[in-house]
């Protein structure tokens, strides 16, 4: 089979077309040029798109990943040569299913190709299913490793055995595991655990049935004992109640007598009150309070009189302290004003004396300097006139300085007179004297105001006392006309309150005894004949007997409920014979399933041993061919290749003592190992030689091994097999430059 052309609206491809040639095709495109998209398109055209796949974390389903960027429907066409004829395959949308529509016709006609269907197209054209194709002829740069698959196992096993295998080891193992799991997965899943659980349940039910039978016998005995105890306690309770009824009847008779006595006492007090009626109790209380307040007023009046005397003394003392000859008849403000005026005048006189003093010293110094200067000049030039002029200037300065000295003394005398008038040594003391006088005047005014306040308060209290005394006498006169003073008022109020208290107490006493009589009557059993019974109380108190009786009845109810439950459980468990038969049947079924499980386990072990032996000689032809390819790719560095059943490779060189796992190899060497393995699988397992697609599969190869790989691929392409090598580098093109039989394409 060979690809002649591909047209795709797929992912980033929009009606893009690719026409590879025969043999080796070198297809160059930079990153994001569409190489991987063309590879995925070829696989999707062969095997379709799995619409059941869903997006996962780090993974996009193909149906979403390759939706056309242009928004057009996902569709494509491939023209290929198969069995000597040209065939055109088309896939497109069917409703909302991508690539759901399929057709395969002979090119240029509408004649369907027999056998080519949407599901079997890829397997019929390539000779392999999707699992084998993805592990052989479809080589991606990031997925060179080969993993195990049942279909691939069957094909490789056919190389080992003498006949065609239709079932792989993994499938048989999975089937045996399934059978084993049906019987037993772990302690809780499978037929064996289910049977064991059912058997344990039946055994438990039999044991429970025996326990319930024993429990019923024990509970019935306990119930009979509790019933006897209940009857004994009930008889003791009844004896207590009978004696209590007799006691209530006696208390009721005494209460009737007490109530009658209280009624008679109240009647006598009410008759006395009608003869001389009293005010109500609240009025009496208020009057008594007013009397107490009069006592308080007397005390306050005494204190007020003392305070008045003290205030008068304080006022006289303050007025006496304001008498001062210096400020006689002046107010505080006038005294402060006079002090300020004299202080300012003293300050001005002192300032004038200081100024005249400085002028005197200045004139004296000036006269002396002028006289000295004139004398010196006259002597120097021998001119008597200069000496006379200097003498005249000195005399003038002396006259002026004398005048200044006289004015200074006059100012000093005025300042001294002011201080002498105030009898102080400094001007600041004038203000202090005036402020002291102002403070005394203010204190005298405050003392006078306090005297006025105390005198007014004392007058108010005296008037209040007289008014209250008259009111109290008027209040008690209706029920105590003999009262003439406050002492008599107090005695009358006490007698009235005492009589009112007695009346209220008599009413309360009568009401309390009526309530007690009603309470005793409400208790019942206070009249009528009493039945015969015991005359002495039982040994235990009634409360203890009643509590014990309540507990006994509760225990009896609980025990009866438990007894009924046990009987219900006994009925629900069914016939013991049927349970025993069910137990025997479950034991037989469990023995059969256990025997089957042991047989399957032995089969699994035998198959594992056989598989281990088969792995020892796993596909010698595949390993030989893959080893020969690996030697070609590595320049004979590694000539021997071995594979495990799950395709884990190991290599050994000519000088190596032991083989090396692919895990120890470099990335490039590991890629060469698995490329050799894929090419060998294509050669041995795909006899129809479908096109081999390589997507940047040689990216990790160095220059030498890249050259060797291209030679091997060109050789394979010469065997009438088409190869499509996609690359994002120019070095493959440089190495294949001038080599015949290579088709070069650029996307």
C-alpha positions in Angstrom: 0.0 0.0 0.0 1.2 3.5 -0.9 -0.1 6.9 -0.3 -0.6 9.0 -3.4 -2.1 12.1 -1.9 -3.8 13.4 1.3 -6.2 16.4 1.6 -7.2 17.5 5.1 -9.3 20.0 6.9 -8.0 18.9 10.3 -6.7 21.0 13.2 -4.6 23.8 11.7 -4.8 22.3 8.3 -7.4 23.9 6.1 -7.9 22.1 2.7 -4.2 21.4 2.9 -2.8 18.8 0.4 0.2 16.5 0.7 1.5 14.3 -2.2 4.3 12.0 -1.1 6.3 9.9 -3.6 7.5 6.4 -3.6 10.2 5.2 -1.3 11.6 7.6 1.2 9.9 11.0 1.6 11.7 13.7 3.5 9.1 16.3 4.6 10.4 19.4 6.2 8.4 21.9 8.3 9.3 24.2 11.2 7.8 23.9 14.6 4.0 24.4 14.4 4.2 23.6 10.7 1.6 20.8 10.9 3.9 17.7 10.9 2.2 16.0 13.9 -1.2 17.1 12.6 -0.6 15.3 9.2 0.5 12.2 11.2 -2.6 12.3 13.4 -4.7 12.8 10.2 -3.3 9.7 8.6 -4.0 7.6 11.6 -7.6 9.1 11.9 -8.3 8.3 8.3 -7.3 4.7 8.9 -8.9 4.0 12.2 -11.3 6.9 12.8 -11.6 9.0 16.0 -12.6 7.6 19.3 -15.6 9.8 20.2 -15.8 8.2 23.7 -12.6 9.8 24.7 -12.9 12.7 27.1 -10.7 15.6 28.0 -8.7 15.1 31.2 -6.1 17.0 33.1 -3.1 17.4 30.8 -4.9 15.6 27.9 -7.2 16.7 25.1 -9.4 14.2 23.3 -8.6 14.0 19.6 -12.2 15.1 18.7 -11.5 18.4 20.4 -7.8 18.7 19.8 -8.1 18.5 16.0 -11.2 20.5 15.5 -10.4 22.7 12.4 -9.2 26.1 13.5 -11.1 27.7 10.6 -14.4 26.5 12.1 -15.1 24.3 9.0 -16.2 20.7 9.5 -13.5 18.1 10.2 -13.1 16.2 6.9 -10.4 14.6 4.7 -9.6 12.5 1.7 -6.8 10.0 1.0 -5.9 8.5 -2.4 -3.7 5.5 -2.2 -2.6 2.4 -4.2 -3.8 -0.9 -2.7 -3.7 -4.3 -4.3 -2.7 -2.8 -7.7 -5.7 -0.4 -7.8 -6.2 3.3 -6.8 -8.6 3.7 -3.9 -10.0 7.0 -2.5 -11.0 7.1 1.2 -13.1 9.9 2.5 -14.2 10.8 6.1 -16.4 13.7 7.2 -18.9 14.8 9.8 -22.2 12.9 10.4 -24.4 15.1 12.5 -22.3 16.2 15.5 -19.9 13.1 15.2 -16.5 14.1 13.8 -15.3 11.7 11.0 -18.6 9.8 11.5 -19.3 9.6 7.7 -17.0 7.2 5.7 -16.7 6.1 2.1 -14.1 4.0 0.2 -14.4 3.9 -3.6 -12.1 3.1 -6.5 -10.7 6.4 -7.7 -12.6 8.1 -10.5 -15.7 5.9 -9.8 -18.4 5.6 -7.3 -17.8 1.9 -7.0 -17.3 0.9 -3.3 -14.3 -1.1 -2.3 -15.5 -4.4 -0.9 -14.6 -5.0 2.7 -13.4 -1.4 3.4 -15.6 -0.1 6.2 -15.3 2.7 8.8 -14.4 0.3 11.5 -12.2 -2.2 9.6 -10.6 0.1 7.1 -7.2 0.5 8.9 -6.8 -3.2 9.8 -7.6 -4.3 6.2 -5.2 -1.8 4.6 -2.3 -2.1 7.0 -2.8 -5.7 8.1 -2.9 -4.6 11.8 -5.3 -3.2 14.3 -4.9 0.3 15.8 -2.8 -1.1 18.8 -0.2 -2.8 16.6 -0.2 0.1 14.1 0.5 2.6 16.9 3.4 0.4 18.1 5.0 -0.2 14.7 4.3 1.9 11.6 3.3 5.0 13.4 6.5 6.5 15.1 6.3 9.7 17.1 9.3 11.6 18.4 7.8 11.5 22.0 6.5 8.0 21.9 9.2 5.7 20.5 8.9 3.2 23.4 6.8 0.1 22.8 4.2 -1.0 25.3 2.5 -4.4 25.5 -0.9 -5.0 23.9 -2.9 -8.3 23.5 -3.0 -8.1 19.7 0.8 -7.4 19.4 1.4 -10.3 21.8 -0.6 -12.7 19.6 1.3 -11.6 16.5 4.7 -12.0 18.1 3.7 -15.3 19.8 3.0 -16.6 16.3 6.6 -16.1 15.5 7.6 -18.4 18.5 5.1 -21.2 18.2 4.6 -23.5 15.3 1.0 -22.5 14.6 -1.2 -19.4 14.5 -2.1 -18.1 18.0 -5.5 -16.5 18.5 -5.3 -15.8 22.2 -2.5 -13.9 24.1 -1.1 -14.7 27.5 -2.4 -11.4 28.9 -5.9 -12.3 27.7 -5.8 -15.7 29.3 -4.4 -14.3 32.4 -7.1 -11.7 32.6 -9.8 -14.3 32.0 -8.3 -16.5 34.8 -8.1 -13.4 37.0 -11.8 -12.7 36.2 -12.8 -16.2 37.2 -10.7 -16.0 40.4 -12.2 -12.6 41.2 -15.7 -14.0 40.8 -14.9 -16.5 43.5 -12.6 -14.3 45.7 -11.0 -10.9 45.3 -10.2 -10.2 48.9 -11.8 -10.9 52.3 -15.0 -9.1 51.4 -15.7 -9.5 47.6 -16.5 -12.7 45.6 -18.6 -15.8 45.8 -16.4 -17.4 48.5 -16.5 -14.4 50.9 -20.3 -14.1 50.1 -20.8 -17.8 51.0 -18.6 -17.4 54.1 -20.6 -14.4 55.1 -23.9 -16.2 54.6 -22.6 -19.2 56.5 -21.4 -17.0 59.3 -24.7 -15.3 59.4 -26.6 -18.7 59.6 -24.3 -19.9 62.3 -24.8 -16.7 64.1 -28.6 -17.0 63.8 -28.4 -20.5 65.3 -26.3 -19.3 68.1 -28.6 -16.4 68.6 -31.6 -18.7 68.7 -30.0 -20.7 71.5 -29.2 -17.5 73.3 -32.7 -16.2 72.9 -34.2 -19.4 74.3 -32.0 -19.2 77.4 -32.8 -15.5 77.7 -36.6 -16.2 77.7 -36.3 -18.7 80.5 -34.2 -16.3 82.6 -36.5 -13.3 81.9 -39.7 -15.1 82.9 -38.2 -16.0 86.2 -37.1 -12.4 86.8 -40.6 -11.2 85.9 -42.3 -13.4 88.5 -39.9 -12.2 91.2 -40.6 -8.5 90.3 -44.4 -9.1 90.4 -44.1 -10.4 93.9 -42.0 -7.5 95.0 -44.5 -5.0 93.3 -47.4 -6.5 95.2 -45.6 -6.3 98.6 -44.6 -2.6 98.0 -48.1 -1.7 96.9 -49.5 -3.1 100.2 -47.0 -1.0 102.2 -48.0 2.1 100.2 -51.7 1.5 100.9 -51.0 1.3 104.6 -49.1 4.6 104.5 -52.0 6.2 102.6 -54.6 5.0 105.2 -52.7 6.4 108.1 -52.1 9.7 106.2 -55.9 10.0 105.7 -56.6 9.6 109.4 -54.0 12.3 110.1 -55.5 14.7 107.5 -59.0 14.3 109.1 -57.5 15.2 112.5 -55.7 18.3 111.1 -58.9 19.4 109.3 -60.9 19.4 112.6 -58.2 21.5 114.3 -58.1 23.9 111.3 -61.9 24.4 111.6 -61.5 25.3 115.3 -58.6 27.8 114.6 -60.6 29.4 111.8 -63.6 30.0 114.0 -61.4 31.6 116.8 -59.8 33.9 114.2 -63.2 35.0 112.9 -64.4 35.9 116.4 -61.2 37.9 117.2 -61.6 39.9 113.9 -65.2 40.7 114.7 -64.3 42.1 118.1 -61.6 44.4 116.6 -63.9 45.6 113.8 -66.6 46.6 116.4 -64.0 48.6 118.3 -62.9 50.4 115.1 -66.4 51.3 114.2 -66.8 53.1 117.6 -63.8 55.3 117.0 -62.9 55.2 113.3 -59.2 55.7 112.4 -57.6 57.1 109.2 -56.2 54.6 106.8 -52.8 53.0 107.5 -51.0 55.0 104.8 -52.1 58.3 106.3 -51.0 57.2 109.7 -47.6 56.2 108.3 -47.3 59.5 106.6 -48.2 61.4 109.8 -45.6 59.3 111.7 -43.1 60.2 109.1 -43.9 63.8 109.4 -43.4 63.6 113.2 -40.0 62.0 112.6 -39.2 64.8 110.2 -40.0 67.4 112.9 -37.3 65.8 115.0 -34.9 66.1 112.2 -36.0 69.8 111.7 -35.3 70.5 115.4 -31.8 69.2 115.0 -31.3 71.1 111.8 -32.6 74.3 113.4 -30.1 73.9 116.2 -27.4 73.4 113.7 -28.6 76.4 111.7 -28.5 78.6 114.8 -25.0 77.6 115.5 -24.1 78.1 111.8 -25.7 81.6 111.9 -23.6 82.6 114.9 -20.5 81.4 113.2 -21.4 83.2 110.0 -22.0 86.4 111.9 -18.6 86.1 113.5 -16.9 85.4 110.1 -18.7 88.4 108.5 -17.5 90.7 111.3 -14.0 89.4 111.1 -13.9 89.9 107.3 -15.2 93.4 107.6 -12.7 94.3 110.2 -9.9 93.1 108.1 -10.9 95.4 105.2 -10.4 98.5 107.4 -7.2 100.1 106.1 -6.3 103.8 106.3 -4.5 103.7 102.9 -7.7 102.4 101.1 -10.3 103.7 103.5 -13.6 104.1 101.7 -12.3 102.6 98.4 -13.6 99.6 96.6 -11.4 96.8 95.5 -11.2 98.1 91.9 -10.5 101.7 93.0 -7.6 100.4 95.2 -6.1 98.4 92.3 -6.5 101.5 90.0 -4.7 103.8 92.6 -1.9 101.3 93.0 -1.4 101.0 89.2 -1.3 104.8 88.9 1.3 105.3 91.6 3.4 102.4 90.3 3.5 103.9 86.8 4.4 107.4 88.2 7.3 105.8 90.3 8.5 104.0 87.2 8.5 107.2 85.1 10.4 109.1 87.9 13.0 106.3 88.2 13.4 106.3 84.4 13.9 110.2 84.4 16.5 110.0 87.2 18.4 107.3 85.2 18.3 109.5 82.0 19.5 112.6 83.8 22.3 110.7 85.5 23.6 109.4 82.2 23.4 113.0 80.7 25.3 114.3 83.7 28.2 111.8 83.2 28.2 112.5 79.5 28.5 116.3 79.9 31.2 116.0 82.5 33.3 113.7 80.2 32.7 115.9 77.2 33.8 119.1 79.0 37.0 117.5 80.2 37.8 116.2 76.8 37.2 119.5 75.1 39.3 121.4 77.7 42.1 119.0 77.4 42.0 119.0 73.6 42.0 122.9 73.4 44.9 123.2 75.9 47.0 120.7 74.0 46.3 122.5 70.7 47.1 126.0 72.2 50.4 124.8 73.7 51.3 123.0 70.5 50.7 126.0 68.2 51.5 128.6 70.9 47.9 130.2 70.5 46.3 131.5 73.8 42.9 131.9 72.1 42.6 128.1 71.7 43.2 127.7 75.4 40.5 130.2 76.2 38.1 128.6 73.9 38.7 125.2 75.5 38.1 126.8 78.9 34.8 128.3 77.8 33.6 124.9 76.4 34.4 123.3 79.7 32.5 125.9 81.7 29.4 125.4 79.4 29.5 121.6 79.9 29.8 122.1 83.6 26.8 124.3 83.8 24.7 121.9 81.7 25.9 118.9 83.8 24.9 120.7 87.0 21.4 121.3 85.6 21.1 117.6 84.7 22.3 116.6 88.2 19.6 118.8 89.8 16.9 117.2 87.7 18.1 113.7 88.6 17.8 114.5 92.3 14.3 115.9 91.8 13.2 112.7 90.0 14.7 110.5 92.7 13.0 112.6 95.4 9.6 112.1 93.7 10.2 108.3 93.5 11.2 108.2 97.1 8.1 110.2 98.2 5.9 107.7 96.4 7.5 104.7 98.2 7.3 106.5 101.5 3.7 107.3 101.0 3.0 103.6 100.5 5.5 102.6 103.1 7.1 100.1 100.7 10.6 99.6 99.4 9.7 98.9 95.7 6.9 99.7 93.3 5.9 96.0 93.0 4.9 96.0 96.6 2.2 98.7 95.8 0.4 96.2 93.6 0.7 93.4 96.2 -0.9 95.7 98.8 -3.7 96.6 96.5 -4.3 93.0 95.5 -4.3 91.9 99.2 -6.9 94.6 100.0 -9.1 93.5 97.0 -8.9 89.8 98.2 -10.1 90.9 101.7 -12.9 93.0 100.3 -14.0 89.9 98.2 -13.8 87.6 101.3 -16.0 90.1 103.3 -18.6 90.1 100.5 -18.6 86.3 100.4 -19.0 86.1 104.2 -21.9 88.6 104.0 -23.6 86.4 101.3 -23.1 83.3 103.4 -24.6 85.0 106.4 -27.6 85.9 104.4 -28.0 82.3 103.0 -27.7 80.7 106.5 -30.2 83.2 108.0 -32.7 82.4 105.1 -32.4 78.6 105.6 -32.9 78.9 109.3 -36.0 81.0 108.9 -37.4 78.4 106.4 -36.9 75.5 108.8 -38.5 77.4 111.7 -41.6 78.2 109.5 -41.7 74.6 108.4 -41.6 73.3 111.9 -44.5 75.4 113.1 -46.7 74.5 110.1 -46.0 70.7 110.5 -46.8 70.9 114.2 -50.1 72.5 113.6 -51.0 70.0 110.8 -50.2 67.0 113.1 -52.3 68.3 115.9 -55.2 68.8 113.5 -54.7 65.3 112.1 -54.9 63.4 115.5 -57.6 65.5 117.1 -60.6 63.4 115.5 -59.4 60.2 117.2 -57.4 61.7 120.1 -59.0 65.0 121.1 -57.0 65.1 124.4 -53.6 65.6 122.6 -52.0 69.1 123.2 -48.3 68.6 122.2 -46.1 66.6 120.0 -45.4 63.9 122.6 -49.1 63.3 122.7 -49.2 63.2 118.9 -46.6 60.5 118.9 -48.4 58.3 121.4 -51.7 58.7 119.6 -50.2 57.7 116.2 -48.5 54.7 117.8 -51.8 53.6 119.4 -53.7 54.0 116.1 -51.0 52.1 114.1 -51.0 49.3 116.7 -54.8 49.0 116.5 -54.7 49.0 112.7 -51.9 46.5 112.8 -53.9 44.2 115.0 -56.9 44.5 112.7 -54.7 43.8 109.6 -53.1 40.8 111.5 -56.5 39.5 112.5 -57.6 39.7 108.8 -54.4 37.9 107.6 -54.7 35.3 110.3 -58.3 34.5 109.4 -57.4 34.4 105.6 -54.4 32.1 106.3 -56.6 29.7 108.3 -59.3 29.7 105.7 -56.7 28.9 103.0 -55.3 26.1 105.2 -58.8 24.7 105.7 -59.4 24.9 101.9 -56.1 23.1 101.3 -57.0 20.3 103.7 -60.4 20.1 102.1 -58.9 19.9 98.6 -56.7 17.0 99.6 -59.9 14.9 100.1 -60.7 12.1 102.5 -61.3 14.6 105.4 -64.8 13.5 106.2 -66.8 10.3 106.4 -66.0 7.0 108.1 -62.5 5.6 107.9 -61.9 1.9 106.9 -60.2 -0.5 109.3 -56.5 -1.0 108.8 -53.1 -1.0 110.4 -52.5 1.4 113.2 -48.7 1.6 112.9 -46.6 2.8 110.0 -44.4 0.4 108.1 -40.7 0.4 108.8 -39.7 2.3 105.6 -40.9 5.9 104.8 -43.6 6.4 102.2 -41.3 8.3 99.8 -38.7 5.5 99.8 -41.5 2.9 99.3 -43.0 4.9 96.4 -39.6 5.4 94.8 -38.9 1.7 95.1 -42.4 0.9 93.7 -41.8 3.2 90.7 -38.5 1.6 90.0 -40.0 -1.9 90.4 -42.8 -1.1 88.0 -40.4 0.5 85.5 -38.2 -2.6 85.7 -41.2 -4.8 85.3 -42.3 -2.8 82.2 -38.7 -2.9 80.8 -38.5 -6.6 81.5 -41.9 -7.3 79.9 -40.8 -5.3 76.8 -37.5 -7.3 76.6 -39.5 -10.5 77.1 -41.8 -9.6 74.2 -38.8 -8.6 72.0 -37.1 -11.9 72.8 -40.3 -13.8 71.9 -40.5 -11.8 68.7 -36.9 -12.5 67.8 -37.5 -16.2 68.5 -40.5 -16.2 66.1 -38.6 -14.1 63.5 -35.6 -16.5 63.5 -37.9 -19.3 62.2 -37.6 -23.0 62.5 -34.3 -24.3 63.9 -34.4 -27.3 61.6 -34.7 -25.1 58.5 -31.7 -23.0 59.7 -29.6 -26.2 60.3 -30.5 -27.4 56.8 -29.5 -24.0 55.3 -26.2 -24.2 57.2 -25.4 -27.6 55.7 -26.2 -26.4 52.2 -24.0 -23.3 52.5 -21.1 -25.4 53.8 -21.3 -27.7 50.7 -21.5 -24.8 48.3 -18.5 -23.1 50.0 -16.5 -26.3 49.7 -17.2 -26.5 46.0 -16.2 -22.8 45.4 -13.1 -23.2 47.4 -12.1 -26.3 45.3 -12.7 -24.3 42.1 -10.6 -21.4 43.5 -7.7 -23.7 44.3 -7.9 -25.3 40.8 -7.9 -21.8 39.1 -5.0 -20.7 41.3 -3.0 -23.8 40.3 -3.9 -23.0 36.6 -2.7 -19.5 37.0 0.6 -20.6 38.6 1.1 -23.2 35.8 0.4 -20.6 33.1 2.8 -18.1 34.8 5.5 -20.7 34.8 4.9 -21.5 31.2 4.9 -17.8 30.3 8.2 -17.4 32.2 9.7 -20.1 30.1 8.2 -18.5 27.0 9.7 -15.2 27.9 13.1 -16.9 28.1 12.8 -17.6 24.4 10.6 -14.6 23.5 10.5 -14.3 19.7 14.1 -15.1 18.7 13.4 -13.9 15.2 12.1 -10.5 16.4 15.1 -10.0 18.7 17.5 -11.1 16.0 16.1 -8.7 13.4 15.7 -5.8 15.9 19.3 -6.5 17.0 20.6 -6.4 13.4 18.8 -3.0 12.9 20.2 -1.7 16.2 23.7 -2.7 15.1 23.1 -0.8 11.9 21.8 2.3 13.8 24.7 2.3 16.4 27.6 1.5 14.1 27.9 -2.0 15.6 28.3 -0.5 19.1 25.4 -2.8 20.3 24.9 -6.0 18.4 22.8 -8.0 20.8 19.3 -7.1 21.9 17.0 -9.0 24.3 13.4 -8.2 25.1 11.1 -9.0 28.0 7.4 -10.0 27.5 6.4 -6.4 28.1 8.9 -5.1 25.6 11.5 -3.8 28.0 14.8 -3.9 26.1 18.3 -4.7 27.1 21.5 -4.4 25.0 25.0 -5.7 25.2 28.0 -4.6 23.2 30.9 -6.8 22.1 33.0 -5.9 25.1 30.2 -5.9 27.7 30.0 -8.6 30.2 26.4 -8.1 31.1 23.5 -6.6 29.1 22.3 -3.0 30.0 18.7 -2.1 30.5 17.3 0.7 28.2 16.9 2.7 31.4 20.7 3.1 31.6 21.0 4.3 28.0 21.1 7.8 26.8 18.0 9.3 25.2 19.4 9.0 21.7 20.5 5.3 22.2 17.2 4.4 23.8 15.4 6.0 20.8 17.6 3.9 18.4 16.8 0.7 20.4 13.0 1.2 20.1 13.2 2.5 16.5 15.0 -0.8 15.6 12.3 -2.7 17.5 9.5 -0.9 15.7 11.1 -1.4 12.3 11.5 -5.2 13.1 7.8 -5.4 14.1 6.8 -3.7 10.9 9.0 -6.2 8.9 7.7 -9.3 10.7 4.2 -8.5 11.8 3.0 -6.3 8.9 3.5 -8.3 5.8 1.5 -5.9 3.7 4.2 -3.3 4.2 2.0 -0.2 4.9 3.6 3.2 4.8 5.8 4.0 7.8 5.3 7.4 9.3 8.1 9.0 11.4 7.3 12.3 13.2 10.6 13.8 14.3 11.7 10.3 15.3 15.4 11.1 14.7 15.6 14.3 16.7 17.9 12.9 19.5 20.3 11.2 17.0 23.8 12.6 16.7 25.3 13.3 13.2 26.9 9.8 12.7 24.0 7.8 13.9 21.6 10.0 11.9 23.5 9.2 8.8 23.3 5.5 9.6 19.6 5.7 10.4 18.9 7.5 7.0 20.9 4.7 5.2 18.7 2.1 6.9 15.5 3.9 6.1 16.6 4.4 2.5 17.4 0.7 2.3 13.9 -0.2 3.7 12.3 2.2 1.3 14.1 0.4 -1.5 12.2 -2.7 -0.6 9.0 -1.3 -2.1 7.8 0.3 1.3 6.9 3.9 1.5 8.4 6.0 4.4 7.3 9.5 5.4 10.0 11.1 7.5 8.7 14.4 9.0 11.5 16.7 10.4 11.9 20.2 11.7 15.7 20.3 10.9 17.7 20.8 7.8 20.4 18.3 8.6 18.5 15.3 7.2 18.1 17.2 3.9 21.9 18.0 3.9 22.8 14.3 4.5 20.4 13.1 1.7 21.4 15.8 -0.7 22.1 14.3 -4.1 20.9 10.8 -3.0 18.6 9.3 -5.6 15.2 7.9 -4.8 14.4 10.5 -2.1 11.3 12.7 -2.4 11.8 16.1 -0.7 8.7 18.1 0.4 8.3 21.3 2.4 5.1 22.2 4.2 
